[in-house]
């Protein structure tokens, strides 16, 4: 049997332990990204709003633990403000 280091997204999202609002946000997130990219392909302005968690080369971000500990809160804020959460890390952890 092959060792799996991670679960597929559909496995995680089908877990009964995952709160319903997180599952709903994941579906909404995918729909909004599709809407945004479709608008861009058609040279139209997108009304999709984003919340971006970033760590650029010039930023002091700490390690992986420092960055990941805020992710549950970032997902909650993105959900409550109806924004698509994007993560951009240029610096290795």
C-alpha distances in whole Angstrom, upper triangle without the diagonal:
4,6,9,13,15,15,17,21,21,18,20,24,23,22,25,26,27,31,32,34,31,29,33,33,30,31,35,34,32,35,37,36,36,40,40,39,41,44,43,43,46,48,49,49,46,46,43,43,40,40,38,37,37,37,39,40,43,42,41,38,37,33,30,31,34,33,30,32,35,32,32,36,36,34,37,40,38,38,41,43,41,40,37,35,34,33,34,34,35,35,32,31
4,6,10,12,13,15,18,19,17,19,22,22,22,25,25,26,29,31,32,29,28,31,31,28,29,33,31,30,33,35,33,33,37,37,36,38,41,40,40,43,45,46,46,43,44,40,40,38,37,35,34,34,34,36,36,40,39,38,35,33,30,27,28,31,30,27,30,32,29,30,34,33,32,34,37,36,36,39,41,39,37,34,32,31,30,31,30,31,31,28,27
4,6,9,11,13,17,18,16,17,21,21,20,23,23,23,27,29,30,27,26,30,30,26,28,31,30,29,32,34,32,33,36,36,35,38,40,40,40,43,44,45,45,42,42,39,38,36,34,33,31,31,31,33,34,37,36,35,32,30,27,23,24,28,27,24,26,29,26,27,31,31,29,32,34,33,33,37,38,37,35,32,30,29,27,29,28,29,29,25,24
4,6,7,10,13,15,12,14,17,17,17,21,20,20,24,26,27,24,23,26,26,23,25,28,26,25,28,30,28,29,33,33,32,34,37,36,36,40,41,41,41,38,38,35,35,32,31,29,28,28,28,30,31,35,33,33,29,28,24,21,22,25,24,21,23,26,23,24,27,27,25,28,31,30,30,33,35,33,32,28,26,26,24,25,25,26,26,23,22
4,7,10,13,15,13,13,17,18,17,21,20,20,23,25,26,22,22,25,25,22,24,27,25,24,28,29,27,28,32,32,31,33,36,35,35,39,40,40,39,36,37,33,33,30,28,27,25,25,25,27,28,31,30,29,26,24,21,17,18,22,20,18,20,22,20,21,25,24,23,26,29,27,28,31,33,31,30,27,24,23,21,23,21,23,23,20,19
4,7,9,12,10,10,13,15,14,18,17,16,20,21,22,19,18,22,21,18,20,23,21,20,24,25,24,25,28,28,28,30,33,32,33,36,37,37,36,33,34,30,29,27,25,24,22,23,23,26,27,30,29,28,25,24,20,17,18,21,19,16,18,20,18,18,22,22,20,23,25,24,24,28,29,28,26,23,21,20,19,21,20,22,22,20,19
4,6,8,6,7,10,11,11,15,15,14,17,19,20,16,15,19,19,16,18,21,19,18,22,24,22,23,27,27,27,29,31,31,32,35,36,36,35,32,32,29,28,26,25,24,23,24,25,28,29,32,31,30,27,26,23,19,20,23,21,18,20,21,18,18,22,21,19,22,25,23,23,26,28,26,25,22,20,20,19,22,22,24,25,22,21
4,6,5,7,9,10,11,15,16,14,17,18,19,16,14,17,17,14,15,18,17,15,19,21,19,20,24,24,23,25,28,28,28,31,33,33,33,29,30,26,26,24,24,23,22,24,25,27,30,33,31,31,28,27,25,21,22,24,22,19,21,22,19,19,22,21,19,21,24,22,22,25,27,25,23,20,19,19,19,21,22,24,25,23,23
4,5,5,6,9,10,14,14,12,15,15,16,12,11,14,13,10,11,15,13,12,15,17,16,17,21,21,21,23,26,26,26,29,31,30,30,26,26,23,23,21,21,21,20,22,24,26,29,31,30,30,26,27,24,21,21,23,21,18,20,20,16,16,19,18,16,18,21,19,18,22,23,21,20,17,16,16,17,19,20,23,25,23,23
4,5,5,6,9,12,14,12,14,14,16,13,10,13,14,10,11,15,14,13,16,18,18,18,21,22,22,24,26,27,27,30,32,31,31,27,27,24,25,23,23,23,23,26,27,30,32,35,33,34,30,30,28,24,25,27,24,21,23,23,19,19,22,21,18,20,23,21,19,23,24,22,22,19,18,19,20,23,24,27,28,27,26
4,6,5,7,10,12,11,14,14,16,14,11,15,16,13,14,18,17,16,19,21,21,22,25,26,26,27,30,31,31,33,35,35,34,31,31,27,27,26,25,25,25,27,28,31,33,36,34,34,30,30,27,24,24,26,24,21,22,23,19,18,22,22,19,21,24,22,21,24,26,24,24,21,20,21,21,24,25,28,29,27,26
4,5,5,9,9,8,11,12,14,11,9,13,13,11,13,16,15,15,18,20,20,21,24,25,25,27,29,30,31,33,35,34,33,29,29,25,25,23,22,23,22,24,26,29,31,34,31,31,27,27,25,21,21,23,21,17,19,19,16,15,18,18,15,17,20,19,18,21,23,22,21,19,18,19,19,22,23,26,27,25,24
4,6,8,9,7,9,9,11,8,6,9,10,8,10,13,13,13,15,18,18,19,21,23,23,25,27,28,29,31,33,32,31,27,26,23,23,22,21,22,22,24,27,29,32,35,32,32,29,29,27,23,23,24,22,19,20,20,16,15,18,18,14,16,19,17,16,19,21,19,19,17,17,18,19,23,24,27,28,27,26
4,6,9,8,10,10,13,11,8,11,13,11,12,15,16,16,18,20,21,21,24,26,26,27,30,31,31,34,36,34,34,30,29,26,26,25,25,26,25,28,30,33,36,38,36,36,32,32,30,26,26,28,26,22,23,23,20,18,21,21,18,19,22,21,19,22,24,22,22,21,20,22,23,26,28,31,32,31,29
4,5,6,9,10,13,11,9,13,15,13,14,18,18,18,21,23,23,24,27,28,29,30,33,34,34,37,38,37,36,32,31,28,28,26,25,26,26,28,30,33,36,38,35,35,31,31,29,25,24,26,24,21,21,22,19,17,20,21,17,18,22,21,19,22,25,23,24,22,21,23,23,27,28,31,32,30,28
4,6,8,9,12,11,10,13,15,15,16,19,20,20,22,24,25,26,28,30,31,32,34,36,37,39,40,39,38,34,33,29,29,28,27,28,27,30,32,36,38,40,38,37,33,33,31,27,26,28,26,23,23,23,20,18,20,22,18,18,22,22,19,22,25,24,25,23,23,25,26,29,30,34,34,33,31
4,6,9,12,11,11,14,15,15,17,19,20,21,23,25,26,27,29,30,31,33,35,36,37,39,41,39,38,34,33,29,28,27,25,26,25,28,30,34,36,38,35,34,31,30,28,25,23,25,24,20,19,20,18,15,18,19,17,16,20,21,18,20,24,23,24,23,22,24,24,28,29,32,32,31,29
4,6,8,7,7,10,12,11,13,16,16,17,20,21,22,24,26,27,28,30,31,32,34,36,37,36,34,30,29,25,25,23,22,23,22,25,27,31,34,35,32,32,28,28,26,23,21,23,21,18,18,18,15,12,15,16,13,13,17,17,15,17,20,19,20,19,18,20,21,25,26,29,30,29,27
4,5,5,7,9,10,11,13,15,16,17,19,20,22,24,25,26,28,29,31,32,34,35,37,35,33,29,27,24,23,22,21,23,22,25,28,31,34,36,33,32,29,29,27,24,23,24,22,19,18,18,15,12,14,15,12,11,15,15,13,14,18,17,18,18,18,20,22,25,27,30,31,30,28
4,5,5,6,9,10,11,12,14,16,17,18,20,22,23,24,26,27,29,30,32,33,35,33,31,27,25,22,22,21,21,23,23,27,29,32,36,37,34,34,31,31,30,27,26,26,24,21,21,20,17,14,16,17,13,12,16,15,12,14,17,16,17,17,18,21,22,26,28,32,33,32,31
4,5,5,6,9,10,10,12,14,15,16,18,20,21,22,24,25,26,28,30,31,32,30,28,24,22,19,19,18,17,20,20,24,27,30,33,35,32,32,28,29,28,25,24,25,22,20,19,18,15,12,13,14,10,9,12,12,8,10,13,12,14,14,15,18,20,24,26,30,31,31,29
4,5,5,6,9,10,10,12,14,15,16,18,20,21,22,24,25,27,28,30,31,29,28,24,22,19,18,17,16,18,18,21,24,27,30,32,29,29,26,26,25,22,21,22,19,17,17,15,12,10,12,12,8,8,12,11,8,11,14,12,13,13,12,15,17,21,23,26,27,27,26
4,5,5,6,9,10,11,13,14,16,17,19,20,22,23,25,26,27,29,31,29,28,24,23,19,19,18,18,20,20,23,26,29,32,34,32,32,28,29,28,24,24,25,22,19,20,19,15,13,15,15,11,12,15,13,11,14,16,14,15,14,14,17,19,22,24,28,29,29,28
4,5,5,6,8,10,11,12,14,16,17,18,20,21,23,24,26,27,29,27,25,21,20,17,17,17,17,19,21,24,27,30,33,35,32,33,30,31,30,27,26,26,24,21,22,20,17,15,16,15,12,12,14,12,9,12,14,12,13,13,14,17,19,23,25,29,31,31,30
4,5,5,6,9,10,10,12,14,15,16,18,20,21,22,24,26,27,25,23,19,17,14,14,13,13,16,17,20,23,26,30,31,29,29,26,28,27,24,24,24,21,19,19,17,14,12,13,12,9,9,11,9,6,9,11,9,10,9,10,13,16,19,22,26,27,28,27
4,5,5,6,9,10,11,13,14,15,17,18,20,21,23,25,26,24,23,19,18,15,15,14,14,16,17,20,23,25,29,30,28,29,26,27,26,22,23,23,20,18,19,17,14,13,15,13,10,11,13,11,9,13,14,12,11,9,10,12,15,18,21,24,26,26,25
4,5,5,6,9,10,11,13,14,16,17,19,20,21,23,25,23,22,18,18,15,16,15,16,18,20,23,26,28,31,33,31,32,29,31,29,26,26,27,24,22,23,21,18,17,18,17,13,14,16,13,11,15,16,12,13,11,13,15,17,21,23,27,29,29,28
4,5,5,6,9,10,10,12,14,15,16,18,20,21,23,21,19,15,14,11,12,13,14,17,18,22,25,27,31,32,30,31,29,30,30,27,27,27,24,22,23,21,18,17,17,16,12,13,14,11,9,12,12,9,10,9,11,14,17,20,23,26,29,29,29
4,6,5,6,9,10,11,12,14,15,17,18,20,21,19,18,14,14,10,11,10,11,13,15,18,21,23,27,29,27,28,25,27,26,24,24,24,21,19,21,18,15,15,16,13,10,12,13,10,9,12,12,9,8,6,8,10,13,16,19,23,25,26,25
4,6,5,6,9,10,11,12,14,15,16,19,20,19,18,15,15,12,13,13,14,16,17,20,23,25,28,30,28,30,27,29,28,25,26,26,23,21,23,21,18,18,19,17,14,16,17,13,13,16,16,13,11,9,11,12,15,17,20,23,26,26,26
4,6,5,6,9,10,11,12,14,15,17,18,17,16,13,13,10,13,13,16,17,20,22,26,27,31,32,31,33,30,32,31,28,29,29,26,24,26,24,21,20,21,19,16,18,18,14,13,16,16,12,12,10,13,14,17,20,23,26,29,30,30
4,5,5,6,9,10,11,12,14,15,17,15,13,10,9,6,9,10,13,15,17,20,23,25,28,30,28,30,28,30,30,27,28,28,24,23,25,22,19,20,20,17,15,16,16,12,12,15,13,10,9,7,11,12,16,18,22,24,27,28,29
4,5,5,6,8,10,11,12,14,15,14,13,10,11,8,10,10,12,13,16,18,21,22,26,28,26,29,26,29,28,25,27,27,23,22,24,22,19,20,20,17,15,18,17,13,14,17,16,12,10,7,10,10,14,16,19,21,24,26,26
4,5,5,6,9,10,10,12,14,13,13,11,12,10,13,13,16,17,20,22,25,26,29,31,30,32,30,32,31,29,30,30,26,25,28,26,22,23,24,21,19,21,21,17,17,20,19,15,14,11,14,14,17,19,22,24,27,28,29
4,6,5,6,9,10,11,12,11,11,8,9,8,11,13,16,18,21,23,26,27,30,32,31,33,31,34,33,31,32,32,28,27,29,27,24,24,25,22,20,21,21,17,17,19,17,14,13,11,15,15,19,20,24,26,29,31,32
4,5,5,6,9,10,11,9,8,5,7,6,9,10,14,15,18,20,23,24,27,28,28,30,28,31,31,29,31,30,26,26,28,25,23,24,24,20,19,21,20,16,17,19,17,14,12,10,13,13,16,18,21,23,27,28,29
4,5,5,6,9,10,10,10,8,11,10,12,13,16,17,20,21,24,24,27,29,28,31,29,32,31,29,31,31,27,27,29,27,24,25,26,22,21,23,23,19,20,22,20,17,15,13,15,14,17,18,21,23,26,28,29
4,5,5,6,9,8,10,9,11,11,14,16,19,20,23,24,27,27,30,32,32,35,33,35,35,33,35,34,31,30,32,30,27,28,29,25,24,26,25,21,22,24,22,19,17,15,18,17,21,21,25,26,30,31,33
4,5,5,6,5,6,6,9,10,13,15,19,20,23,24,27,27,30,32,31,34,33,36,36,34,36,35,31,31,33,30,28,29,29,25,24,26,25,21,22,24,21,18,16,15,18,18,21,22,25,27,30,32,34
4,5,5,6,7,7,11,11,14,15,18,19,22,22,25,25,27,29,29,32,31,34,34,32,34,34,30,30,32,30,27,29,29,25,24,27,25,22,23,25,22,20,17,16,18,17,20,20,23,24,28,30,32
4,6,8,10,10,14,14,17,18,21,22,25,25,28,27,30,31,32,35,33,36,36,34,36,36,32,32,35,33,30,31,32,28,27,29,28,24,25,28,25,22,20,18,21,19,22,22,25,26,30,31,33
4,5,9,10,13,15,18,20,23,24,27,28,31,30,33,34,34,37,36,39,39,37,39,39,35,35,37,35,32,34,34,30,29,31,30,26,27,29,26,23,22,20,23,22,25,25,28,29,33,35,37
4,7,9,13,14,17,19,22,23,26,26,29,28,31,32,32,36,35,38,38,37,39,38,34,35,37,34,32,34,33,30,29,31,29,26,27,29,26,23,21,20,23,22,24,24,27,28,32,34,36
4,6,10,12,15,17,21,22,25,26,29,29,31,32,32,36,35,38,38,37,38,37,34,34,36,33,31,32,32,28,27,29,27,24,25,26,23,20,19,18,21,21,24,24,28,29,32,35,36
4,7,9,11,14,18,19,23,24,27,26,29,30,30,33,32,35,36,34,36,35,31,32,34,30,28,30,29,25,25,26,24,21,22,23,20,18,16,16,19,19,22,22,26,27,31,33,34
4,5,8,11,15,16,20,21,25,25,28,29,28,31,30,33,33,32,33,32,28,29,30,27,25,26,25,22,21,23,21,17,18,20,17,14,13,12,16,16,19,20,24,25,29,31,32
4,6,10,13,16,19,21,25,25,29,30,29,31,30,33,33,32,33,31,28,28,29,26,24,25,24,20,20,20,18,15,16,17,14,11,10,11,15,16,19,21,24,26,30,32,32
4,7,10,13,16,18,22,23,27,28,26,29,27,30,30,28,29,28,25,24,26,23,20,21,20,17,16,17,15,12,13,14,12,9,7,8,11,12,16,18,21,24,27,29,29
4,7,10,14,16,20,21,24,25,23,26,24,27,27,26,27,25,22,22,23,20,18,19,17,14,14,15,13,9,11,12,9,7,5,6,9,10,14,16,19,22,25,27,27
4,6,10,12,16,17,21,22,20,22,20,23,24,22,23,22,18,18,20,17,15,16,15,11,11,13,11,8,11,12,9,8,5,5,6,7,10,12,16,18,21,23,23
4,7,10,13,15,19,20,17,19,17,20,21,19,20,18,15,15,16,13,12,13,12,8,9,11,9,6,10,11,9,9,6,6,5,6,9,11,14,17,19,21,21
4,6,10,12,15,16,14,16,14,17,18,17,18,16,13,14,15,12,11,14,13,9,11,13,11,9,13,15,13,13,9,8,6,5,6,7,10,13,15,17,17
4,7,10,14,14,12,13,11,13,14,13,14,12,9,10,12,9,9,12,11,8,10,13,12,11,14,16,15,15,12,11,7,6,5,6,8,11,13,14,14
4,6,10,11,9,10,9,12,13,12,14,12,9,11,14,12,11,15,14,11,14,17,15,14,18,20,18,19,15,14,11,8,6,5,5,8,9,12,12
4,7,8,6,7,6,9,10,11,13,11,8,12,14,13,13,17,17,14,17,20,18,18,21,23,22,22,19,17,14,12,8,6,5,6,6,9,10
4,5,5,8,8,11,13,14,16,14,12,15,18,16,17,20,20,17,20,23,21,20,24,26,24,24,21,19,16,13,11,7,6,5,6,10,11
4,6,8,9,12,13,14,17,16,14,17,20,19,20,23,23,21,23,26,25,24,28,29,28,28,25,23,20,17,14,11,8,6,5,9,11
4,7,9,12,14,16,19,16,15,19,21,20,21,25,24,22,24,27,25,25,28,30,28,29,25,24,21,19,16,13,11,9,9,12,14
4,6,9,12,14,16,13,12,16,17,16,18,21,20,18,21,24,22,22,26,27,25,26,23,22,19,17,14,12,10,9,8,11,12
4,6,9,12,14,11,11,14,16,15,17,20,20,18,22,24,22,23,26,27,26,28,25,24,20,19,16,14,11,11,9,11,11
4,7,9,10,7,7,11,12,12,13,17,17,15,18,21,20,20,23,25,24,25,22,21,18,16,13,12,9,10,8,10,9
4,7,8,6,7,10,11,12,14,17,17,17,20,22,21,22,25,27,26,28,25,24,20,19,15,14,11,12,9,10,7
4,6,5,6,9,10,12,13,17,18,17,19,22,22,22,25,27,27,28,25,24,20,18,15,14,11,12,9,8,5
4,5,5,6,8,11,11,14,16,15,17,20,20,20,23,25,25,26,23,21,18,16,13,13,10,12,10,8,5
4,5,5,6,9,10,12,14,14,16,18,19,20,22,24,25,26,24,22,18,18,15,16,13,16,14,12,8
4,6,6,7,10,12,13,13,16,17,18,19,21,23,23,25,22,21,18,17,14,15,13,15,13,12,9
4,6,6,7,11,11,11,13,15,16,16,19,20,21,22,19,18,14,13,10,11,9,12,11,11,8
4,5,5,8,10,10,11,14,15,15,17,19,20,21,19,17,14,13,11,12,11,15,14,13,10
4,6,7,8,10,11,13,14,15,17,19,20,21,20,19,15,16,13,16,15,18,17,16,13
4,6,5,6,9,10,11,12,14,15,16,18,16,16,12,13,12,14,14,17,17,17,14
4,5,5,6,9,10,10,12,14,15,16,14,13,10,11,10,13,13,17,17,17,15
4,5,5,6,9,10,11,12,14,15,14,14,11,13,13,16,17,21,21,20,18
4,5,5,6,8,10,10,12,14,13,14,11,13,13,16,17,21,21,22,19
4,5,5,6,8,10,10,12,10,10,7,10,10,13,15,18,19,20,18
4,6,5,6,9,10,10,9,9,7,10,11,15,16,20,21,22,20
4,5,5,6,9,10,10,11,10,13,14,18,20,23,24,25,23
4,5,5,6,8,8,10,9,12,14,17,19,23,24,25,23
4,6,5,6,5,6,6,10,12,15,18,21,23,24,23
4,6,5,6,8,8,12,15,18,21,25,26,27,26
4,6,8,11,11,15,17,21,23,27,28,29,28
4,6,9,10,14,17,19,22,26,27,29,28
4,7,9,13,16,19,22,25,27,29,28
4,6,9,13,15,19,22,24,26,25
4,6,10,13,16,19,22,23,23
4,7,10,13,17,19,20,20
4,7,10,13,16,17,17
4,6,10,12,13,13
4,6,9,11,12
4,6,7,9
4,7,9
4,6
4
